Amino acid sequence: MTTVLDGKVALVTGGSRGIGAGVAARLAEDGADVVLTYQHRDDRAAAVVKEIEGFGRRGLAVRVDCADPAAVTAVVDRAVAEFGRLDILVNNAALFLVGPVEEIGLAEFDRTIAVNVRAPFVASKAAARHMGDGGRIITIGSNMVERTVFPGFSLYSMSKTALVGLTKGLSRDLGPRGITVNLVNPGATDTELNPADGPASATISGFTALGRYGTPAEIATAVAYLAGDGARYVTGATINVDGGFTV
């Protein structure tokens, strides 16, 4: 059966768990071969590759420190070398460092910016060299861009807000080539880092209009839409998938 992304190749950074794993699986379900990056857990990366292959698609997991720009560029080039093309880039890998601004050191600042801002820029630049008409660049941001309701998020919110400008700028740069660039801002999502049954979950859920956490699959649905042909006239956009957190 032909699927909507049949014949496409996707690269998902930070694809071994949480939202990244959900996105990798959904793109494979929709027909794409998927390369994913990870940093720590070989077993989890292998499990996602197995899931991708369960949909009859090719999967590849590559250990990458996204704070290393040379490594980010190299994985883009490897995806093209091994799978023959690159159609979809999902910039998902991120650091989530929170705490009082007085306690955040410059080393933490530099690494957060390197992973959350520089890596999407570097990956997008590298991917654009290989993409033609119909290329898709999708970055995972955060609902904290529009509404920061808790203290301690200064660094994280700043790094994710930078992605709004990156998305808009890239959409202008790459639009004439038929490449779309969009941003998905998730809200509270049920992952191991922020479980829906965690100690603050009731408070966090209370800030949403729907009164609950989202799931990685729900975030992945928005990414899959932007990756598909139905979103060919959507670029430079920010889509909030946050249960109404920002309303």
C-alpha positions in Angstrom: 0.0 0.0 0.0 1.3 3.4 -1.0 1.6 5.8 1.9 1.9 9.6 2.0 5.7 9.8 2.5 6.6 6.8 0.4 10.1 7.1 -1.0 11.0 10.0 1.3 14.0 10.0 3.7 13.8 11.8 7.1 16.3 12.7 9.7 15.1 13.1 13.3 17.6 14.5 15.9 17.1 13.2 19.4 14.9 10.4 18.1 15.5 7.7 20.7 12.9 8.6 23.2 9.9 10.9 24.0 8.7 13.2 21.2 11.6 12.3 18.9 10.8 8.6 19.1 7.1 9.3 18.5 8.0 11.4 15.4 10.4 8.9 14.0 7.8 6.1 14.3 5.0 8.2 12.8 7.1 9.3 9.8 8.0 5.6 9.2 4.4 4.6 9.5 3.6 7.2 6.8 6.2 5.7 4.5 9.5 7.4 5.1 12.9 5.8 5.8 14.2 7.4 9.0 17.7 8.2 10.3 17.7 9.2 14.0 20.3 10.6 16.3 20.8 9.8 19.9 23.4 10.4 22.5 23.3 8.0 25.4 21.2 4.8 25.2 22.0 2.3 22.5 19.2 0.0 23.5 16.5 2.7 23.2 17.8 3.8 19.8 17.9 0.2 18.6 14.3 -0.2 19.8 13.1 2.8 17.7 15.0 1.4 14.7 13.2 -1.9 15.2 9.9 -0.1 15.3 10.7 1.8 12.1 11.6 -1.5 10.4 8.4 -3.0 11.6 6.6 -0.6 9.2 8.7 -2.0 6.4 11.0 1.0 6.3 14.8 1.4 6.6 16.0 2.8 9.9 19.4 3.9 11.1 20.5 5.2 14.5 23.7 7.4 14.8 25.2 8.5 18.1 25.7 12.2 17.9 26.4 15.0 20.4 24.4 17.8 18.9 26.6 20.3 20.7 29.3 19.4 18.2 28.5 21.2 14.9 30.9 19.0 12.9 29.0 15.9 14.1 25.7 17.4 13.2 26.8 18.2 9.7 28.3 14.7 9.4 25.1 12.9 10.3 23.2 14.9 7.6 25.8 13.9 5.0 25.7 10.3 6.2 21.9 10.1 5.9 22.3 11.1 2.3 25.2 8.8 1.6 23.4 5.8 3.0 19.8 6.4 2.0 20.5 8.4 -1.2 18.6 11.5 -0.4 17.1 13.7 2.4 13.6 15.1 2.2 12.6 15.8 5.8 14.6 17.2 8.7 13.1 17.3 12.2 15.2 19.3 14.6 14.1 17.7 17.9 17.2 17.2 20.1 17.3 19.7 23.0 18.6 20.3 26.5 16.1 21.1 29.2 18.1 23.0 31.9 16.0 24.9 34.4 16.7 26.7 37.6 17.2 30.2 39.1 19.0 32.4 36.8 21.5 33.2 39.5 22.6 29.6 39.6 23.0 29.0 35.9 26.6 29.0 34.9 28.1 30.1 31.6 29.0 26.6 30.7 25.3 25.6 31.0 24.3 28.6 29.0 26.8 27.8 26.2 25.8 24.2 26.0 22.1 25.0 25.9 22.5 27.4 23.1 24.8 25.0 21.2 22.2 22.2 21.3 18.9 24.1 21.2 19.8 26.9 18.8 23.1 26.3 17.0 22.4 22.6 16.2 19.1 23.3 14.4 20.8 26.1 12.4 23.7 23.8 11.5 21.5 20.9 10.6 19.2 23.0 8.5 22.1 24.5 6.7 23.5 21.1 5.9 20.2 19.6 5.0 19.3 22.4 2.6 22.3 21.5 0.5 20.6 18.2 -0.3 17.0 19.2 -0.5 15.0 20.2 -3.5 11.5 21.2 -4.2 9.3 19.6 -1.5 11.9 19.6 1.1 10.7 20.0 4.7 12.5 21.4 7.8 10.5 21.1 11.0 11.8 22.2 14.4 10.4 21.3 17.7 10.2 24.3 20.0 8.2 24.8 23.2 5.0 26.4 24.4 7.3 28.4 26.8 7.9 30.7 23.9 4.5 32.3 24.4 3.8 31.7 28.0 6.3 31.1 30.8 4.2 30.5 33.9 6.9 29.1 36.2 10.2 30.6 37.4 13.4 29.0 36.4 12.8 28.9 32.7 14.8 31.9 31.5 17.5 30.0 29.7 15.3 27.4 28.2 12.6 29.9 27.1 15.2 32.1 25.5 16.7 29.2 23.5 13.4 28.1 22.2 12.3 31.6 21.3 15.3 31.9 19.1 13.8 29.2 16.9 10.9 31.4 16.0 13.3 33.8 14.2 15.3 30.9 12.7 12.1 29.4 11.3 10.9 32.7 9.8 14.3 33.5 8.3 14.9 30.1 6.8 11.4 30.1 5.3 12.4 33.2 3.3 15.8 31.9 2.4 14.6 28.5 1.2 11.1 29.3 0.0 12.2 30.1 -3.6 13.5 26.5 -3.8 10.2 25.0 -2.7 11.5 24.0 0.8 9.1 24.8 3.7 10.3 25.5 7.2 8.0 25.4 10.2 8.0 25.2 14.0 5.9 23.0 16.3 5.6 24.1 19.9 4.5 21.3 22.1 3.0 21.9 25.5 3.3 19.5 28.5 3.9 16.1 26.9 3.8 12.7 28.7 7.5 11.6 28.5 9.9 10.2 31.1 11.3 13.7 31.7 7.8 15.1 32.4 5.4 12.3 33.1 1.7 12.9 33.2 1.6 11.3 36.6 4.5 13.3 38.0 4.4 15.4 41.2 3.5 18.7 39.4 1.3 17.2 36.7 -2.0 18.3 38.2 -0.8 21.9 38.3 0.6 21.8 34.8 -2.5 20.2 33.4 -4.6 22.9 35.0 -2.9 25.5 32.9 -4.2 23.9 29.7 -7.7 24.3 28.2 -8.0 20.6 27.8 -6.9 19.8 31.4 -4.4 17.1 30.4 -0.9 16.3 29.0 -0.4 15.6 25.4 1.2 12.5 24.0 4.3 12.1 21.7 1.9 10.7 19.1 -0.2 13.9 19.2 2.9 16.0 18.6 4.0 13.6 15.9 0.7 14.1 14.1 1.4 17.8 13.6 4.9 17.0 12.4 3.6 14.4 9.9 1.1 17.0 8.5 3.9 19.5 8.0 6.1 16.8 6.4 3.4 15.8 3.9 2.2 17.2 0.6 -0.9 18.7 2.2 1.3 21.4 3.9 3.1 22.5 0.8 1.7 26.0 1.2 2.6 26.3 4.9 5.9 27.8 5.7 7.3 30.2 8.4 4.5 29.1 10.7 4.4 28.2 14.3 1.9 25.5 15.3 1.1 25.2 19.0 0.2 21.6 20.1 -0.2 22.4 23.7 -3.8 21.6 24.7 -4.6 25.3 24.9 -1.8 26.2 27.3 -1.2 29.5 25.5 -4.8 30.7 25.0 
